[in-house]
């Protein structure tokens, strides 16, 4: 039975709160596989100031898979220091080689260790479910929502010393290659327009799925009550988007596309990016129209296609707000934690980072958002410490 179009054919939800209703989710076919990637020892790498590179490699592991499946729609979630992706099994051999190329890039260019694992659904569904829904974020981006515990279980299998070797791709030739086209990292860090950027992870615990749903609904309502909905707390707004020209902002993309090239070729690629951005700045400033795109609208298109709220067995958000809003929210979360209803972790920064996947300027695109200086990775660390306590 051909299940390749399983995800493409799913109905599309319109409201974020719809993700708390079980009937909106569908079981992923058993002849699919889960790809899990993450940076090992990311806390140390963040302390060394490599957070932008960590984000970029998480996005790299998504783009190489999207370029393999082409027009086919598949679910993926960016997690800051890695990603969760679901693919039909027929793509596994190609996916393995592409991910090995990303792993090599991480080691050679960024001195980082990318962990990769591909777990067949059969190895997951004997213990947990992986269910998926699709949520409309903008005209150009539909986001995957993953739940059922299966992604968390697959992550444990990939990270656990006892099982990691079972799911690690094997090198088949001397050099694996990957297609990174569509990946961009061309914006400056985005300053908060309020007082701070909050990176937040929340995991609800309850005996039954219906109780879990109810509590997540309550949590989402509470966050929206405190921070507002959508645009009010989106850290990416068009007024705050500035194209980058400094080497420190453009070096990550340069290292991906000019990997293993000479110093001169890297310099030339960096200048190419500066010229592209200079042209982009001119087009945006003067509302130039090319084809069907009015460049005056481009920053708005970008800000609408961000993944600042998402769900993959845990609720993740990067939101812009005020200190007292965070204090109000953490008081509520702490109370629920003390009642044994949830665990949470957060990290506070003064700006956000954005890594982009752009297939068409006025069409299919997604902009991955994380808090600067550690964002999701430090929020996850904070959550683990709370769980231990």
Secondary structure as GFF3:
##gff-version 3
##sequence-region A 1 389
A	DSSP	beta_strand	12	13	.	.	.	ID=ss1
A	DSSP	three_ten_helix	16	20	.	.	.	ID=ss2
A	DSSP	three_ten_helix	22	24	.	.	.	ID=ss3
A	DSSP	beta_strand	26	27	.	.	.	ID=ss4
A	DSSP	beta_strand	32	39	.	.	.	ID=ss5
A	DSSP	alpha_helix	42	47	.	.	.	ID=ss6
A	DSSP	alpha_helix	51	69	.	.	.	ID=ss7
A	DSSP	beta_strand	76	78	.	.	.	ID=ss8
A	DSSP	beta_strand	82	88	.	.	.	ID=ss9
A	DSSP	three_ten_helix	89	91	.	.	.	ID=ss10
A	DSSP	alpha_helix	92	110	.	.	.	ID=ss11
A	DSSP	beta_strand	114	120	.	.	.	ID=ss12
A	DSSP	alpha_helix	121	125	.	.	.	ID=ss13
A	DSSP	beta_strand	131	138	.	.	.	ID=ss14
A	DSSP	beta_strand	141	147	.	.	.	ID=ss15
A	DSSP	alpha_helix	150	159	.	.	.	ID=ss16
A	DSSP	alpha_helix	164	167	.	.	.	ID=ss17
A	DSSP	beta_strand	183	184	.	.	.	ID=ss18
A	DSSP	beta_strand	190	191	.	.	.	ID=ss19
A	DSSP	beta_strand	196	204	.	.	.	ID=ss20
A	DSSP	alpha_helix	209	227	.	.	.	ID=ss21
A	DSSP	three_ten_helix	230	232	.	.	.	ID=ss22
A	DSSP	three_ten_helix	238	240	.	.	.	ID=ss23
A	DSSP	alpha_helix	247	257	.	.	.	ID=ss24
A	DSSP	alpha_helix	263	285	.	.	.	ID=ss25
A	DSSP	beta_strand	289	290	.	.	.	ID=ss26
A	DSSP	beta_strand	293	294	.	.	.	ID=ss27
A	DSSP	three_ten_helix	295	297	.	.	.	ID=ss28
A	DSSP	alpha_helix	298	304	.	.	.	ID=ss29
A	DSSP	beta_strand	309	311	.	.	.	ID=ss30
A	DSSP	beta_strand	315	321	.	.	.	ID=ss31
A	DSSP	alpha_helix	323	338	.	.	.	ID=ss32
A	DSSP	beta_strand	342	349	.	.	.	ID=ss33
A	DSSP	beta_strand	351	358	.	.	.	ID=ss34
A	DSSP	beta_strand	365	371	.	.	.	ID=ss35
A	DSSP	three_ten_helix	372	374	.	.	.	ID=ss36
A	DSSP	alpha_helix	375	388	.	.	.	ID=ss37
###
